[in-house]
């Protein structure tokens, strides 16, 4: 089993400057789309079962 992770030798992650308004808007739209998609495909984790009566 592997326990070590590779460390990245970077000073920063991302672009050279801050995001533009257009980029921020595009990212917001993608996040909203993913949230909407994820909530519509949510399935219950537990199955509902009914108890059966046994006759002796």
Protein Blocks (a to p, Z undefined) as FASTA:
>chain_A
ZZbdcddddfbecdfbdcdfklmmmmmmmmmmmmmmmmmmpccfbdcdddddddZZ
